[in-house]
Amino acid sequence: MHRPLYFQLPESALIAGQNYIYIQLRVYPGYAHLGAARVGADEVLRPVFERQRFIQTGLSQIVFAVSLLCGLVGLLFGLVLERRSTNFYFALTTLSWSLYCLNLFVRDIPVSAKLWWALIHSNLEWAGVFLLFFCHRLLGVRRPILERGLVVLALVATGTYLYTDLVQVNYVARRFHLVTLCVAVYLTLWLGWRYFRYRQSEAGLVGWCLIAVVILGA
């Protein structure tokens, strides 16, 4: 959870001279850290806190809502209206990404921490796989070896997350996420090549979107 914390202390809690604030951070090992604490008047720190909360929590909620809506619309078109595989894979991509975004603002998780982190990390891997299928189908391309290989890799990643001890999951996830980042880089370069070679507007549009994703992912 990427959430800034804010506490108000009554003046009665302060004494003349030096005052000490002790902070106890209770988290799963390796899963959280506490940034530098700021102490000051409420009128000074409140605007800073509100701005930070919007950046770290509010924007994530907006991205989640937009991704979820896009995914549901994609499912409607993919399964009911047009029944095109492009719509279906677009829906799976955005739904997987929306589930991954939950970790950025959900405070009280409904399942165990081990299962939660396995689901969160797995959704990032599957989002990369579905995105590749979407881009390939959008431009009428099929690369069976690459596509099947990534599906197998995502299945291995999911099984590894479920099997790995909670303390080690984040360490393992960074390795798999690196592969997903490479998929995004591959798609960005490939879409750019398709745009400049064949002047396909769809490739250019999706490519520009992926550039932002790759920069943020890096």
C-alpha positions in Angstrom: 0.0 0.0 0.0 1.5 3.4 -1.1 -0.3 5.6 1.4 1.1 8.7 3.2 0.2 8.9 6.9 -0.8 11.9 8.9 -1.2 12.3 12.6 -2.1 15.3 14.7 -0.7 15.6 18.2 -2.5 17.8 20.9 -0.5 20.6 22.4 -0.9 18.9 25.8 1.3 16.1 24.5 4.3 18.5 24.2 6.4 19.5 27.1 8.9 22.3 27.4 12.3 21.4 26.1 13.0 18.4 24.0 10.2 16.0 22.8 10.6 12.6 21.3 8.3 10.8 18.9 8.7 7.0 18.8 7.3 5.2 15.7 6.8 1.5 15.5 6.5 0.1 12.0 4.7 -3.3 11.9 4.9 -4.9 8.5 5.8 -8.1 6.9 9.6 -8.4 6.5 10.8 -6.7 3.4 7.3 -5.4 2.4 7.3 -1.8 3.6 9.5 1.1 4.6 8.8 4.4 6.4 9.9 7.6 4.6 11.4 10.6 6.5 8.9 12.0 9.0 8.0 15.6 8.9 7.0 17.5 12.1 5.4 21.0 12.0 2.3 23.0 12.2 -0.9 21.6 10.8 -1.5 24.6 8.4 2.0 24.0 6.9 1.9 20.2 6.6 -1.7 19.6 5.7 -1.4 20.9 2.1 1.7 18.8 1.6 -0.1 15.7 2.9 -3.1 16.3 0.7 -1.0 16.7 -2.4 1.0 13.6 -1.6 -2.1 11.5 -0.9 -3.6 12.5 -4.2 -0.4 11.5 -6.1 0.1 8.2 -4.3 -3.5 7.2 -3.7 -5.9 9.3 -5.7 -4.3 8.8 -9.0 -4.1 5.1 -8.5 -7.8 5.0 -7.8 -8.5 6.9 -11.0 -6.3 4.5 -13.0 -8.1 1.6 -11.4 -11.6 2.9 -12.2 -10.6 3.8 -15.8 -8.9 0.4 -16.4 -11.9 -1.5 -14.9 -14.4 0.4 -17.1 -12.3 -0.2 -20.2 -12.0 -3.9 -19.3 -15.8 -4.3 -18.9 -16.5 -2.4 -22.1 -13.9 -4.6 -23.9 -15.6 -7.7 -22.6 -19.0 -6.5 -23.8 -17.6 -6.0 -27.3 -15.5 -9.1 -27.2 -18.1 -11.6 -25.9 -21.4 -10.1 -27.0 -21.3 -7.4 -29.7 -18.4 -7.8 -32.1 -16.8 -11.0 -30.7 -13.3 -10.1 -32.0 -10.3 -11.5 -30.3 -8.7 -8.0 -30.3 -11.5 -6.7 -28.0 -11.2 -9.8 -25.8 -7.4 -9.4 -25.2 -7.8 -5.7 -24.7 -10.3 -6.4 -21.9 -8.1 -9.0 -20.3 -5.1 -6.6 -20.4 -7.0 -3.7 -18.7 -8.7 -6.0 -16.2 -5.4 -7.5 -15.2 -3.9 -4.0 -14.8 -6.8 -2.8 -12.8 -6.3 -5.7 -10.3 -2.6 -4.9 -10.1 -3.6 -1.3 -9.2 -5.6 -2.4 -6.2 -2.3 -2.8 -4.3 -1.6 0.9 -4.6 -4.6 2.0 -2.5 -6.3 -0.9 -0.8 -5.6 -0.7 2.9 -7.3 -3.8 4.4 -6.8 -6.8 2.1 -9.6 -9.4 2.1 -7.3 -12.4 1.9 -4.0 -13.6 3.4 -0.9 -11.6 2.6 0.7 -14.5 0.8 -2.3 -15.0 -1.5 -2.7 -11.2 -2.0 0.9 -10.7 -3.2 0.8 -13.8 -5.4 -2.3 -12.4 -7.1 -0.9 -8.9 -7.4 2.4 -10.0 -8.9 0.7 -12.6 -11.2 -1.6 -10.0 -12.6 1.3 -7.8 -13.8 2.8 -10.8 -15.6 -0.5 -11.7 -17.2 -1.2 -8.1 -18.2 2.0 -8.2 -20.2 1.0 -11.5 -21.9 -2.5 -10.2 -22.8 -1.0 -6.9 -24.1 1.2 -8.8 -26.4 -1.7 -10.9 -27.7 -3.7 -7.7 -28.1 -1.0 -5.9 -30.2 -0.4 -8.9 -32.4 -4.1 -9.4 -33.1 -4.6 -5.7 -33.7 -2.1 -5.7 -36.5 -3.0 -9.2 -37.8 0.2 -10.9 -36.7 0.7 -14.3 -35.1 3.9 -15.5 -33.5 3.0 -18.9 -31.9 6.4 -19.7 -30.4 6.7 -16.3 -28.6 3.1 -16.2 -27.5 3.1 -19.8 -26.1 6.4 -19.2 -24.5 5.1 -16.1 -22.6 1.9 -18.0 -21.5 4.1 -20.8 -20.1 6.3 -18.2 -18.4 3.2 -16.5 -16.8 2.0 -19.9 -15.6 5.4 -20.6 -14.1 5.4 -17.2 -12.5 2.0 -17.7 -11.0 2.9 -21.1 -9.6 6.2 -19.7 -8.2 4.4 -16.9 -6.4 2.0 -19.3 -4.8 4.7 -21.6 -3.7 7.4 -19.2 -2.6 7.6 -18.1 1.0 6.1 -14.6 1.7 9.5 -13.1 2.6 11.0 -14.1 -0.8 8.1 -13.3 -3.1 9.1 -9.7 -3.8 12.7 -10.8 -4.6 11.4 -13.4 -7.0 8.8 -11.0 -8.5 11.5 -8.5 -9.5 13.0 -11.2 -11.8 9.7 -12.0 -13.5 8.8 -8.3 -13.7 12.0 -7.7 -15.6 10.8 -10.1 -18.3 7.5 -8.3 -18.5 9.3 -5.0 -18.9 11.3 -6.6 -21.7 8.0 -7.5 -23.4 6.8 -3.9 -23.1 10.1 -2.7 -24.7 9.8 -5.3 -27.5 6.2 -4.2 -28.2 7.2 -0.5 -28.2 10.1 -1.1 -30.7 8.0 -3.4 -32.8 5.0 -1.0 -33.0 7.3 1.8 -33.8 8.8 -0.2 -36.7 5.4 -1.1 -38.0 4.3 2.5 -37.9 7.3 3.9 -39.8 7.4 0.9 -42.2 3.7 0.5 -43.0 2.2 3.7 -41.7 -0.2 1.9 -39.5 -1.9 4.5 -37.3 -3.0 1.8 -34.7 0.6 0.8 -34.2 1.7 4.4 -33.7 -1.1 5.1 -31.2 -0.5 2.0 -29.0 3.3 2.6 -29.3 3.1 6.0 -27.9 1.0 4.7 -25.0 3.6 2.0 -24.3 6.5 4.4 -24.3 4.9 6.0 -21.2 4.5 2.5 -19.6 8.1 1.5 -20.3 9.4 4.8 -18.8 7.3 4.4 -15.7 8.2 0.7 -15.4 11.9 1.4 -15.6 
